[in-house]
Amino acid sequence: MKKILFLFGLIAFVFNVQAQSKTIKGKVTQMDSPLANVQISIIDSEIATRTDSNGFYQITTEPRDVLLYKYSGLNDVQIMVEDVTRTLNIEMSQKIEKLNEVTVKGSNRKSQNELQQEYSYNPNLIKTAYGILDSETAPGKIRFLQENQINDVGICILDLMKNEFPGVNVVGDCVYGGLIYIRGLNSVSQAPPAVYDVDGQVLTQTPTWIAPAAIQRLAVLNNLAMTTRYGSIGAGGVIVINTKASAYSRTVDGKPIDYAKVKNNKYDNSALNSVDFKEDKPSYMNVLLNANTEEEAKMIYANQIKKYSSSYYYVLDAYDYFSNRWKNQEFAEMILQENDRVLSGNPLALKSLAYIYQAEGKFKEANKLYEAVYTLRADYAQSYLDLANSYRELGMNQKAAAMYLRYDYLLEEELLEKEEEVKTIMDRDLNNLISLKGADLVSTDKVNEIKLDDDFKGTRLVFEWSDSEAEFELQFVNPEKRYYKSEHSLVADAERIQIEKRSGFSSEEYLIDDTLRGNWLVNATYLGNKSLTPTYLKATVYYNYGSASQRKETKVFKLGLRNVNQQLFSVSNAVSIVAN
């Protein structure tokens, strides 16, 4: 496929990341209290410093340096320095360790934190609703199926478990449902069927919606000492399933797994709408919103800009205010022109404004900004995706394809960091372009020949955030009022954050099919960033994705108020959700 598409040509790739020394400042805290004497060092360097009595520090770094924060009894924190990094305020978390007084000498038992760190490479571990079990120290035998032992030819777990373990019997099939008996059908005690522990959620019904290819690790528990914690429902034994939560896994009918269904969480309508959290607006916006006339608003702006002239957040807020509140596009654009100095050269500011332009349908203006960001960040994967999609919005499909392929070429030449999560989104966008606009790229008879394997049809949500340091939690509530959460933070998944920083990527996608028609609610909780500033979040909703009637809608949100679950938007005709 790539050889054929190289007909479009690849623009020469030249970028030069000039290392520029900069001073990083910040404060280190734990439970909102300042930490003194925290060691801060640059990995693979002799440069180091420590926080003062108030938790403050400063250190001279260069872009791409990785800072390591260490303090006895707390978890280490690693942060990569970027071109825009100036302030890094770090919140350190408690390290869970066993006390020496209760540790038996010579014991090989490990803490849950240690087991969590070993899980990815230790095949003897399984995650349960009650913590991680280690087969080497468990009070009974644990029987495993590892990822490389799982036959993904079968449709569901019933197929997978047939004839796999001695003493385990399967009744039923993947079409009509069934049960699994761990202790045998002819047991004198007439033991009940097994229950299921799926990613920490205990289910009594067989989860036939989970495809074998979606399972990372499976374990069978039938020892009384290990199943009693599940109560009476665990009398028939427990089948523990750890899924690949980020994989594109499918159900029996070819649909994506509904993770809200797997988690089985009930939504309590706790998210606040825009009316409920007025404090989320900065004080200057409340003053502007109280203006009775446009002329009064202009006078307020003239006074405020003197104070906030160095804040691109204020400039963007003022632009949005006059553009939407007073419908004065000319004055709004003048605000941007007069304050260009705080926007140009700052990729975070340029991306934020590009988001706003896209939401307004000003694709030409957004394209110019994405080209500027690409010039500043040619070593960021996000720059290629943004610019390719921006060209596509303008109908410049060949330039869009060339940009996707340029990224592929740079990966092959090892000039950019290759990460599978990034590649998944890139490939899906390229395939979608070929599927719908292939005639613009190559002759019609070649379209099917070069299409990638991606038959997803439904609603696709793509989220992008302007600041790579942003931490947040997304909540998706299905029509049955059950939700799935995805947390983007150092505490939840430090490795994922490191991958994003290494590859320069700040996007994630969610796929929603039409198994259950109705409204999905999308909520967000902002957890902050390292500079204690707002973050712009862009959500692109693709309706009828992959079909000739595909259309998209762009929504932009400024996240500022921390630790409050707020409503973003709703999507109709949606269900089963998968994170990539």
N, C-alpha and C positions, 0 to 999 in steps of 0.2 A: 504494500500500500504506500509506504513512504517513498519508494522509488518512483512510483507513478505521480504522486503528489509533488515531488520535487520539481515537476514541470513548472510549478508556480515560481520557483526560484527562492533562494535564501539570501536575504540581505546580509552583507558582511557583518559579522559580530565583533565589535570592538568596544571594550570598556576597560577602564582603568580605575580601580578603587585606590585612591590616594589616601594613605594613612595620615590622619591628622590628629595630633595629640589634643586631648581635651580633658578638662577637669570634671569629674563626676562628683556630685554632692548628694547627700541624702541623710536619712535618719533610719536607724534600725530599732524596731520595737518588738515586744512580745506581750500579747494581751493588752495592747494600748499603752504599755509602760516602756520607757526608753531602756535600751540595753547598752551598758558601758562595756568596753574592752572586747567587743566583737572583732574577730580577726577577719580582715578583708584583703584578699590577695588576687592577683591576676594569674590564672592557671598557666603553667609553663613559663613563668616569669619569676623574677626575684622581687618584684614590686609588691609591697604590702603595706597595710596601715591598720589602725584600730579605731573604734568609735570612742568618743570622749565620754565624760560622765553623764551627758545628756543624750547620748545615743547618736550624735552627729559625726559625720566623717566626710572626707573628700580624698579622691585618688585620681591620678593622671593616667588616662587610658587612650587607646586607639580603637576605631571601629573594628568589630569582630573579636576583640578581646573578650574573654569570659571571666567574670568576677565570681569569686567563691567566698561566701559568707559562712563562717564557722563560729560556733559558741557551744561550750560544753553543755550537754543535756538537751540540746535543741537540734532539729534536723538541719543539715547543710542546705544552702540555697545557692544555685548557680544562675547567673543572668548574663546573656550576651549583650555587649555594648553595640548600639547601632549608630548610624550617622546622625540621628536626631536626639540621641540620649544625652540628657543633661542632669536629670534628677532621678535617683533610684531610692525610693523609700521602701524598705524591706520589712515585712512582718514575718517573724520566725515562729515556727510551731514546735510543740513539745515532742521530744523523741521518746518513744515507748520502749523501756528496757526492763528486764527482770531485775529485781532487787537481789543483791548478793546474799542477804539473810535467808531468802527462801529458795535459792538455787542449790540443788543437790550437786555436790562435787562430782564431776565426771559425767553429768547428765548431758545428753545431746538434744534436749528440748530447746526450742528457739522461740523468741517472742513473735507475736503476730506481725510486727513491723519487719523483722528479719525474714519471715516466711513470705511476706508480700514482695520483698526485694528479690527473693529467690524464685518466685513463682514462674517467671518466664523461661527459666532454664532447668528447673528441678521437676522432673516428671512424676515425682512422688507426692506432689502437693495438689490439693483440690480445694476450691473456695466454696464454702457453704454459708447458709444463713446465720451460722453461729461461729464463723471464723474459718481460718484455713486449717485443714487437717493435713498432717504429715504421716504418711503410711509407715514411716520408720518408728514413730513414737505413738501412733494411735493405739487405742485399747482393743484393737481387733484388726482383722485383715480387710484391706480395701482393694477391690478389684478395679483395674483401670482400663479404659480405652483411650489411647493417645491420639492426637490429630493424625499422625501418619498411619494409624491402624484403622481409622474410620473409613469405611467404604461409602462414598457419596453416591453410589448408584441407586441406593434405596430412596424411597420417597420421604419417609419419616422415621422417627425413632423406633417404631414397631418393626420396621424392616431391619433397622440397624441392630436391634437386640436379638433377633432370631438366631438361635444356634451360636451365640457369641460367648455366653457364660454357662458353665455347668450349673444345673439347678435353677436356671432362670427360664421361665416359660412365658410365651407371648400368645395372647388371645386377641383375635380380631385383625383388622387391617387398617391401612392409612386412609381409605375412602370412608368407611363407616365408623372408624374409631375402634379402640380396643384397650386392653389392660395388660399389665406386666406383673407376673407373680415371681417374686424372688425366692421364696422358700418352697416352691413346688405346688402344683395343683392338688396333689394327694396328701398334703400335710394333715396330720391328725388334728392339729390345732385349728385347721381351717383358717389359716392366716389370710388377711385381706390383701388386696393388690398393693403394689408399691405406690408411694407418693413421689413427687418430683421437687427437687430443689434446683430451680433454674436461676442462675445468677443471683442467688440470695432470696428469691421469692419462692415460697412453698406452695405447690399446686397439687390438688387432689385429682384433677382430670389430666389425662395423658396429653402432653403438648405436641400434638401431631402437626402443628403449624411450623415446628422447627425443623428445617432441612438438615440432614446429616452433615452437609458441607458447611453449615453454620456453627457446628460444634467444635470447640477447641479441645475440650477434655471432658471425659465422662467417667464417673466412678459409681460403683455399686456398694452400698452400705447395708449389711444385714446383721451386724453384731449388735446385741442389745445395748452395750455400753455406748455405742455411737448413735443409735436411733432413738433412745429414750428422750433425748432433748427435743425431739419433734412431737412428743406427746403420744396420745393414743392413735393418731393418724399414721404414725410411723411404725406401727406394729408389723406391717407387711414389708418393711424395709424401705430404703430411700435410694432413688437414682438421682445423683447429683450431676447437673449439666452446667458446664462453663462455656458460654457461647462466645463467638468472635463478634463482639458488639459493634465493631466497625466494618464488618464484612457485608457484602451485598447478598444476604441469605434469603432463601425463598420458601414459601409454603408448599403444601401439596398441590395447589393449583397454579403454581408458578408465580405467585404474588410475593412481595417482600414480607418479611416477618414484621408483625405488629408488636413493637417493643413496649408500647403502652399496655398491650394485653399480657405480655410476658411479665411485666413488672406488677400488673394488677393493682395499681395505685388509684385511689378515688380522689377526684378533684373537689375541693371545698369552696370554690369561688373566691379564693383569698387574694387574687391579683387585683391591684388597684388600677382604676382608669385614670386618664389625664386630669379629670376634675378632682380626684381624690388626693393628688399629691402636688398641690400648687407650690410647695416649698422646693420642688425640683427645679423651678425656674430661678435663675440668678436675680438678684435684687434689681439690676438695671433693666431687666425685661419687664418686671412688674411695674416699674416707672413708665416705660414706654407703652405698656398695655393700658395704662390709665389715662393716656392722652385722649382728649375728646375730639381733636381735629388733626388733620395731617400736618398743618403748619405748626401746631404745638409739638407734635412728634418730632418734626425736623429740628426745632429749637432744643428739645431734650437731647436728640442725637448729637447736635453741635457741641453741647456741654459734655456729654459722656465720652465722646471720642477722644477728648483731651486726656482723659484718665485711662482709657482702655485702648489706646492706639497701638500698644504692643501685643495685644491679645487677638489672635485670629479667631478665637471663639466668639468674641464680641463682634468682630467684623462680619462673620457669617450669620450671627443672630440678627444683626441689624439689617443685613441684606435680606434675609428671609422675612423679617418683620415688614419692611416697606414693600417687598414684592408681593406678599400674600395679604397682609392686613389692609394696605392702602392701594394695592394693585398698581403701584408706581414703579414699573420695571426700570425706567430710565434713571430714577434716583437711586434705586437699589444697585444698578450696575456702576453708577458713579461712586458709590461707597467702596466697591471692590477696586475700582481704578485708583482712587485716592489712597487706598491702604494696601496697594500691591506689595509694598516692601515687607509686610508681615506674612504674605502668602507665598510669593515666589521664592524658590530655593528650599521650601519646607514641604517635604513630601506628605506629611500628615495633614497639613492645611490644604494642599492641592487635592489630595484624595477626598477629603471631607467635602470640599466645594464641588468636586466632580460628582460625588454621590447626590448632592442637592440638585445639580444640573440634570442628572439622569432622571431623578424623580419628577422634575419639571418638564421632561421631554426635550431638553436642550442638548441634543446629542453631539452637535458640532462643538459646542463650548466644552462639554465634558471630554471630548476626544483630544482637544488641545492640552487639557490638563493631564490626561493620562500619558500623552507623549512627553510632557515635561517630567512627569514622575519616572517614566521609563529611562529618560536621559540621566536622571539623578540616581536611579536604582536599577541599573542593567543587570545586576547580580541577584535580583530578587525575582523568584518565580511568579509572584503576584503581579509584577509589572507586565509580564508577557500575557497572562490571562486577562488582565484588565484591558490592555490595549487591543488584544484580539477581539474581545467581546465588544469593545467600543467601535472598532472598525465594522463589526457585524451590524451594530445598530445603525450605522450609516449606509448599510448595503454594500460595503466594500468587502465582499466575501473572499476574494482572492488574497487581499492583504491580511484578512483575519486568518485564513488557512496558513499563509506564510509565517505568521507570528506563532501559531501553535507549533508548526514544524520547526521553526527556529529554536524553540525551547527544546524540542525533542533532539535536535542536532547537538545542542550544547550539552545535553545530558550524555549523549553517546561519546562526545569528546571529553567528558568529565570536566567541563568548564563550569558546571553548576552542580549543586548538591542534588542527588536523586533521592526522592522520598515517595513511597508508594501512595500515600494518602493524597499527595499533590497530583501525582500522575493520574489517579482515578478520575479526579474532576476534570483535568485537562483533556484526557481521552474522551470523556463523555461529551464535553463541549465540541471537540473536533468531530466526533461521530455524528452528533446532532446536526452540525453544519453540513457535513457530507450528505446525510440522509435527506435534509430538506432543501439544500441549495447545491446539490452535486452538479446539476446542469450548468451552474455558473463556474464550476471549477474544472471539470473534465467532460468529455463526451458522455452522453446519456447512457450508452451501453457499458460504461466503465463504473457507474455509480455503485451498483450492487457488488461488483467485484472488490471494491476497495472499502466497503462499509465494515466497521468494527462490529463485534458481537455485543449489542446492547439493545434489548428489546423492551426496556421499561416504558410503560405508558401510564400516565397519571399526572400528578402534580409534583413538581420539583421545587424545593426551596433552597436557595443558595444564600448564605450569610457571609458578609465580609465586614471587617472592622478596620477603622483607620489606624489605630494604635496597636502595634503588636504586643504591647505590655498589658492590654486590656484583659481583665478577668471578669467572667460573667457566667450566668447559668440560664440556659434556655429551657422552657417548659412547653411541651406540646400536649394539649388536652383533646382527646378524641371525642366523637359524638356521643359516646357512652359515658362521658365525664371521667375517664381514666387517663392518667397522664404518664408521659415519659420525660425524663430530665436528662440534660446533657450539660455537664459542668466543664467550663474552659478555665482552668486555674492551675497554678503551680501545685497547690495542695492535692487537687484531684488527680492530676496527671502531669507531673513535671517533665516526663520524657516527651510527651506530645508537644509541650511548649518549646522544648529544646529543638525538636524537629522543625517546628514552624519557624523558629528564629534562624536555624541553620540554612533552611531553604528559602527564607524570605517569603513565607506564605501566610496569609491571614484570611482563609476562607474555609467553610465546611458546607456540605450539602445534606439534605434530608429528602427522601423519596416517599411520596404518599400515593397509594393506589386507590382504586375506587371500590374496594371490597365492601366498605360500609359508608354509604353516602350520608352527608351531613356537614356540620361545621367543626373544623378544628380550630382551637384557640392557640395562639402563640404568645407566650409571656416571657419576660426576661427579668432577671435580677442582676443588677450591676454590682460587681464586687470591687470595682476600682481599678486603678493602674498604679504604676510605681511613682508617678509624678503628681498624684492626687488631683487629676484634671478629668474633664469629661471625655467621652469617646463617641465617635459617630459609628453607628451600626447600620449597614445597608442590607436590606432583604430583597432579593429578586425572586418573584414568584412566577414560575412557568406553568401556565394552565395547558391542559391537553398536550403535555410534553411528548415529543416524538411523533406527533401526528401533523397532518397538513394544516390543521386549525390551531396549531401551537401559537400562543401569545404570552407576553410577559408583562409584569407590572413591577415597578421599583418603588420601595418604601424606605424612608430614611428616618432614623431615630437618634436623638442626642441623649446618651445615657450619662446622667450626672449623679443622681441620688443613689447612694450605696445601700445595699442590703434590703431593698424593697422590691417585692415581686410586682411588676407592673404589666398591664396589658399592652401588647403591641398591635396585633391585628388578628383577623380570623380568615380562614381559607375554607371555602365550601367544597362539598363533594370529595372528602378526603378521609383516609384511614391509614393503614399499615405504614409504619415509619422506620426508616433505616438511616443510621448515621454513617458518614464516610469521612 
